[in-house]
Amino acid sequence: MTRYLLRRLGYGLLVIFGVVVLVFTLFNVLPADPARLTLGQRADMASIQNVRHELYLDKPLGVQFLLYVNDLSPIGLLDKDYPLQEAQTHIRLLKLSSRRTLVLKTPYLRRSYQSKKAVWSILMEALPNTIYLAIAAMVFASVVGVLLGVLAAVKQHTWMDTGAVFASVTGISAPSFFSGIVIAYVFGFLLSRYTGLHMTGSLFDVDPFRGKVLMLRNMILPALTLGIRPLAIIVQLTRSAMLDVLGQDYIRTAYAKGLTKKAVLFRHALKNALNPVVTAITGWLAELLAGSFFVEYIFGWKGIGKTTVDALEQFDFPVVMGSVLVIAVLFVLVNILADLLYTLLDPRITLR
């Protein structure tokens, strides 16, 4: 188990390093000048040169990359020529010279060109909303998907089975941005009088009298939209797994012992059919964390996806780069947790 985790963490670090290289290369070949984006188009040349020096833009590209990796790494160099920003709290580990010290520090994602705020603080304000939305979508998809899958398996070759399969195929085929636009227009605009829902809204609204107010109903439409595709997958996986399990000898033995159909289905069959479903659920949770950009933008949900799209519109590259890296780290961690959860559900499986 320990060897497996170390190997997966090693692979994860390689993936994250690849993302760092890709993100740095992509955003450094763009023609936009970060100094101009930071100061505005009317800034004088002296101010632009100062910002270029602060952002290391007056250094060769290779040096810029090393300094960027040094900022991101939890263990890095504190160099008096390139001082750490105030956002990087650090602990001194080893003094290498009069100018350089090896330190243990918090990763630094630079500062926003537009708001001048630390990118880390911007993303940490938005990330919880994305996590809440992804969890709500997966809860909806898991509960409804498993129930529909079991129903389709039990009622095989009936209209219920055909309807569940047709609905799942339709859900897989419809892109999230298209589903989001349709759902927002129908339930948040045309039928808003009856549903009480709106096209846009976030988890919290600011009321002039009550202050910050929790608005859970604003989560319904984006969670429904985000959960459609994983729901379709879960329906088909549950149906296939249940059909396979229901043909096993121990199911016939359970019926022969006089157990009720409900007990056989949910206590014996479903328990053994859930392994591939749980793998899909954990995998899709990582996908939803990374793929909620368009859904959040359509519904005005103030998560990391909308923050990233807004930053792209404003050419705020540090925010975009930071969000991509945070999502990559979450994706790696969720996939490792999925493997661990799989072994807990099925003790016959060992990680090597």
C-alpha positions as CSV (number, residue, x, y, z in Angstrom):
1,M,0.0,0.0,0.0
2,T,2.8,2.5,1.0
3,R,4.8,1.7,-2.1
4,Y,1.7,2.1,-4.3
5,L,0.9,5.5,-2.7
6,L,4.4,6.7,-3.2
7,R,4.4,5.6,-6.8
8,R,1.0,7.3,-7.4
9,L,2.2,10.5,-5.7
10,G,5.3,10.4,-7.9
11,Y,3.2,10.1,-11.0
12,G,1.0,12.9,-9.8
13,L,4.0,15.2,-9.3
14,L,5.1,14.4,-12.8
15,V,1.6,15.3,-14.1
16,I,1.5,18.5,-12.1
17,F,5.0,19.4,-13.4
18,G,3.9,18.8,-17.0
19,V,0.9,21.1,-16.3
20,V,3.3,23.8,-14.9
21,V,5.4,23.6,-18.1
22,L,2.4,23.7,-20.4
23,V,0.8,26.6,-18.5
24,F,4.0,28.7,-18.3
25,T,4.8,28.1,-22.0
26,L,1.3,28.8,-23.2
27,F,0.9,32.1,-21.3
28,N,4.4,33.3,-22.1
29,V,4.0,33.1,-25.9
30,L,1.0,35.4,-25.9
31,P,1.6,38.9,-27.3
32,A,0.0,40.7,-24.3
33,D,2.5,42.6,-22.1
34,P,1.8,41.8,-18.4
35,A,3.3,45.1,-17.3
36,R,0.8,47.0,-19.5
37,L,-2.0,44.8,-18.2
38,T,-1.0,45.6,-14.6
39,L,-0.6,49.4,-15.0
40,G,-2.9,50.2,-17.8
41,Q,-2.2,51.7,-21.2
42,R,-1.3,55.2,-20.0
43,A,1.5,54.1,-17.7
44,D,4.9,55.8,-18.1
45,M,8.0,53.8,-19.2
46,A,9.7,54.0,-15.8
47,S,6.7,52.4,-14.0
48,I,6.5,49.7,-16.7
49,Q,10.2,48.9,-16.2
50,N,9.8,48.6,-12.5
51,V,6.8,46.2,-12.9
52,R,8.8,44.2,-15.5
53,H,11.6,43.8,-12.9
54,E,9.2,42.9,-10.1
55,L,7.5,40.2,-12.3
56,Y,11.0,39.0,-13.6
57,L,10.0,39.9,-17.1
58,D,13.4,41.5,-17.7
59,K,15.1,38.0,-17.3
60,P,15.6,35.3,-20.0
61,L,12.6,33.0,-20.4
62,G,14.5,30.0,-18.8
63,V,15.3,32.1,-15.7
64,Q,11.6,33.2,-15.6
65,F,10.6,29.5,-15.6
66,L,13.0,28.6,-12.8
67,L,11.8,31.5,-10.7
68,Y,8.1,30.5,-11.4
69,V,8.8,26.9,-10.3
70,N,10.7,28.2,-7.2
71,D,7.6,30.3,-6.3
72,L,5.3,27.2,-6.7
73,S,7.5,24.7,-4.9
74,P,6.9,24.1,-1.2
75,I,10.7,23.9,-0.8
76,G,12.6,26.6,-2.5
77,L,15.3,29.3,-2.4
78,L,15.0,32.6,-0.7
79,D,17.2,34.9,-2.8
80,K,17.8,38.5,-1.9
81,D,18.0,39.3,-5.6
82,Y,14.5,37.8,-6.1
83,P,12.8,38.2,-2.7
84,L,9.7,36.1,-1.8
85,Q,6.5,38.1,-1.8
86,E,4.8,38.8,1.5
87,A,2.2,36.1,0.7
88,Q,4.9,33.4,1.0
89,T,5.3,32.6,4.7
90,H,8.4,30.5,5.1
91,I,10.6,28.6,7.6
92,R,14.3,28.7,7.1
93,L,15.9,25.2,6.6
94,L,19.4,25.8,5.5
95,K,21.6,28.9,4.8
96,L,23.4,28.3,1.5
97,S,25.3,31.6,1.3
98,S,25.0,35.2,2.4
99,R,22.3,35.8,-0.2
100,R,20.5,32.4,-0.6
101,T,18.6,30.3,2.0
102,L,16.7,27.1,1.5
103,V,13.2,27.5,3.0
104,L,10.0,25.6,3.5
105,K,7.2,27.8,2.3
106,T,3.7,28.1,1.0
107,P,3.3,28.0,-2.8
108,Y,3.0,31.4,-4.3
109,L,0.8,31.9,-7.4
110,R,1.8,35.5,-7.9
111,R,-0.7,38.4,-8.0
112,S,-3.7,39.4,-10.1
113,Y,-2.9,41.9,-12.8
114,Q,-6.3,43.6,-12.3
115,S,-7.2,43.5,-8.6
116,K,-3.5,43.3,-7.3
117,K,-4.8,40.7,-4.9
118,A,-2.9,37.4,-4.2
119,V,-4.1,34.8,-6.7
120,W,-4.2,32.2,-3.9
121,S,-6.7,34.3,-1.9
122,I,-8.8,34.9,-5.0
123,L,-9.0,31.2,-5.8
124,M,-9.6,30.1,-2.2
125,E,-12.6,32.4,-2.1
126,A,-14.1,30.8,-5.2
127,L,-13.0,27.1,-4.8
128,P,-15.4,26.2,-1.9
129,N,-18.4,27.2,-4.1
130,T,-17.1,25.0,-6.9
131,I,-16.6,22.1,-4.4
132,Y,-20.1,22.5,-3.0
133,L,-21.6,22.6,-6.5
134,A,-19.7,19.5,-7.6
135,I,-20.7,17.5,-4.5
136,A,-24.3,18.5,-4.9
137,A,-24.3,17.5,-8.6
138,M,-22.7,14.1,-7.7
139,V,-25.1,13.4,-4.9
140,F,-28.0,14.1,-7.3
141,A,-26.4,12.0,-10.0
142,S,-25.5,9.1,-7.7
143,V,-28.8,8.8,-5.9
144,V,-31.0,9.2,-9.0
145,G,-28.6,7.2,-11.3
146,V,-28.4,4.2,-9.0
147,L,-32.1,4.0,-8.4
148,L,-32.8,4.3,-12.2
149,G,-30.1,1.7,-12.9
150,V,-31.6,-0.8,-10.4
151,L,-35.1,-0.1,-11.8
152,A,-33.9,-0.7,-15.4
153,A,-32.2,-4.0,-14.4
154,V,-35.2,-5.3,-12.4
155,K,-37.6,-4.3,-15.2
156,Q,-35.5,-5.4,-18.0
157,H,-37.1,-5.3,-21.5
158,T,-40.0,-3.2,-20.3
159,W,-40.8,0.5,-21.0
160,M,-39.1,1.5,-17.8
161,D,-35.8,-0.1,-18.9
162,T,-36.1,1.4,-22.4
163,G,-36.9,4.8,-21.0
164,A,-34.0,4.8,-18.5
165,V,-31.5,3.7,-21.2
166,F,-32.9,6.4,-23.7
167,A,-32.7,9.1,-21.0
168,S,-29.1,8.1,-20.2
169,V,-28.0,8.2,-23.8
170,T,-29.7,11.6,-24.2
171,G,-27.9,12.8,-21.1
172,I,-24.5,11.7,-22.4
173,S,-25.1,13.2,-25.8
174,A,-26.1,16.7,-24.6
175,P,-23.1,19.0,-23.9
176,S,-23.2,20.7,-20.5
177,F,-23.2,24.2,-22.0
178,F,-26.2,23.4,-24.2
179,S,-28.1,21.7,-21.3
180,G,-27.3,24.7,-19.1
181,I,-28.7,27.2,-21.5
182,V,-31.9,25.2,-22.0
183,I,-32.4,24.6,-18.3
184,A,-31.6,28.2,-17.3
185,Y,-34.0,29.5,-19.9
186,V,-36.9,27.1,-19.2
187,F,-36.8,26.8,-15.4
188,G,-35.1,30.1,-14.5
189,F,-36.9,32.3,-16.9
190,L,-40.0,30.9,-18.6
191,L,-41.2,28.9,-15.5
192,S,-39.5,31.1,-12.9
193,R,-42.9,32.2,-11.5
194,Y,-43.7,28.6,-10.6
195,T,-40.3,27.2,-9.7
196,G,-39.1,30.2,-7.8
197,L,-35.7,29.8,-9.4
198,H,-33.6,32.3,-11.3
199,M,-31.2,32.1,-14.3
200,T,-28.2,33.4,-12.3
201,G,-27.2,33.4,-8.6
202,S,-24.6,32.1,-6.3
203,L,-24.4,30.3,-3.0
204,F,-24.5,33.6,-1.0
205,D,-26.4,36.8,-1.7
206,V,-25.7,40.1,0.1
207,D,-28.9,41.6,1.7
208,P,-28.6,45.2,2.8
209,F,-30.4,44.4,6.1
210,R,-29.4,40.8,6.8
211,G,-25.9,40.8,5.3
212,K,-24.7,37.6,3.8
213,V,-27.6,35.2,3.1
214,L,-27.3,31.5,2.2
215,M,-29.3,30.8,-1.0
216,L,-29.3,27.0,-1.5
217,R,-32.0,27.3,-4.2
218,N,-29.5,29.0,-6.5
219,M,-27.6,25.7,-6.5
220,I,-30.5,23.6,-7.9
221,L,-30.2,24.5,-11.6
222,P,-26.4,24.4,-11.9
223,A,-26.2,21.2,-9.9
224,L,-28.9,19.6,-12.1
225,T,-27.1,20.7,-15.2
226,L,-23.7,19.5,-14.0
227,G,-25.1,16.2,-12.8
228,I,-26.8,15.1,-16.0
229,R,-23.8,13.5,-17.7
230,P,-22.5,11.6,-14.7
231,L,-26.1,10.5,-14.0
232,A,-26.3,9.0,-17.5
233,I,-23.1,7.1,-17.0
234,I,-24.1,5.8,-13.5
235,V,-27.5,4.6,-14.8
236,Q,-25.8,2.4,-17.5
237,L,-23.1,1.2,-15.1
238,T,-25.6,0.3,-12.4
239,R,-27.9,-1.5,-14.9
240,S,-25.1,-3.6,-16.4
241,A,-23.6,-4.5,-13.0
242,M,-27.0,-5.4,-11.6
243,L,-27.9,-7.6,-14.6
244,D,-24.6,-9.4,-14.1
245,V,-25.0,-9.8,-10.4
246,L,-28.6,-10.9,-10.6
247,G,-27.6,-13.9,-12.6
248,Q,-25.2,-15.2,-10.0
249,D,-25.8,-18.4,-7.9
250,Y,-25.8,-16.7,-4.5
251,I,-28.7,-14.5,-5.6
252,R,-30.8,-17.6,-6.4
253,T,-29.7,-19.0,-3.1
254,A,-30.9,-15.9,-1.3
255,Y,-34.3,-16.2,-2.9
256,A,-34.4,-19.9,-2.0
257,K,-33.8,-19.0,1.7
258,G,-37.0,-17.0,1.6
259,L,-35.5,-13.5,1.6
260,T,-37.7,-10.7,0.3
261,K,-37.0,-9.3,-3.2
262,K,-36.2,-5.9,-1.6
263,A,-33.6,-7.5,0.8
264,V,-32.0,-9.5,-2.1
265,L,-31.7,-6.4,-4.3
266,F,-30.4,-3.9,-1.9
267,R,-28.6,-6.1,0.7
268,H,-26.9,-8.5,-1.6
269,A,-27.1,-7.6,-5.3
270,L,-26.6,-3.8,-5.1
271,K,-23.7,-4.1,-2.6
272,N,-21.7,-6.2,-5.0
273,A,-22.7,-4.2,-8.1
274,L,-21.5,-0.9,-6.7
275,N,-17.8,-1.3,-7.2
276,P,-17.7,0.1,-10.8
277,V,-20.3,2.7,-9.9
278,V,-18.2,4.0,-7.0
279,T,-15.2,4.2,-9.3
280,A,-17.2,6.2,-11.8
281,I,-18.6,8.5,-9.0
282,T,-15.1,9.4,-7.7
283,G,-13.8,9.8,-11.2
284,W,-16.6,12.1,-12.2
285,L,-16.2,14.1,-9.1
286,A,-12.7,15.1,-10.3
287,E,-14.2,15.7,-13.7
288,L,-16.8,18.0,-12.3
289,L,-14.3,20.0,-10.3
290,A,-12.4,20.6,-13.5
291,G,-15.3,20.9,-15.9
292,S,-17.7,23.3,-14.2
293,F,-16.3,26.4,-16.0
294,F,-19.1,26.8,-18.6
295,V,-21.9,25.8,-16.2
296,E,-20.7,28.3,-13.6
297,Y,-20.4,31.0,-16.2
298,I,-23.9,30.4,-17.6
299,F,-25.6,30.5,-14.1
300,G,-23.4,33.2,-12.7
301,W,-22.1,30.8,-10.0
302,K,-19.2,32.5,-8.2
303,G,-16.9,29.5,-8.3
304,I,-13.4,28.9,-9.7
305,G,-14.8,28.3,-13.2
306,K,-16.5,31.7,-13.5
307,T,-13.5,33.3,-11.9
308,T,-11.2,31.7,-14.5
309,V,-13.4,32.7,-17.4
310,D,-13.7,36.3,-16.1
311,A,-9.9,36.4,-15.8
312,L,-9.5,35.2,-19.4
313,E,-11.7,38.0,-20.6
314,Q,-9.6,40.5,-18.7
315,F,-6.2,38.9,-19.7
316,D,-5.5,38.3,-16.0
317,F,-3.1,35.5,-16.7
318,P,-1.8,34.8,-13.1
319,V,-5.4,34.0,-12.0
320,V,-5.9,31.6,-15.0
321,M,-2.6,29.9,-14.5
322,G,-3.2,29.5,-10.8
323,S,-6.7,28.0,-11.3
324,V,-5.4,25.5,-13.8
325,L,-2.7,24.4,-11.4
326,V,-5.2,24.1,-8.4
327,I,-7.6,22.0,-10.5
328,A,-4.7,19.8,-11.6
329,V,-3.7,19.1,-8.0
330,L,-7.3,18.4,-7.0
331,F,-7.7,16.0,-10.0
332,V,-4.6,14.0,-9.0
333,L,-5.6,13.9,-5.3
334,V,-9.2,12.8,-6.0
335,N,-8.0,10.0,-8.3
336,I,-5.7,8.7,-5.6
337,L,-8.5,8.8,-3.1
338,A,-10.7,6.9,-5.6
339,D,-8.2,4.0,-5.7
340,L,-8.1,3.9,-1.9
341,L,-11.9,3.9,-1.7
342,Y,-12.1,1.1,-4.2
343,T,-10.0,-1.2,-2.0
344,L,-12.2,-0.4,1.0
345,L,-15.3,-1.5,-0.9
346,D,-13.7,-4.7,-2.2
347,P,-11.2,-6.3,0.1
348,R,-10.2,-8.7,-2.6
349,I,-8.4,-5.9,-4.4
350,T,-4.9,-5.0,-3.3
351,L,-2.9,-2.0,-4.4
352,R,0.7,-2.8,-5.5
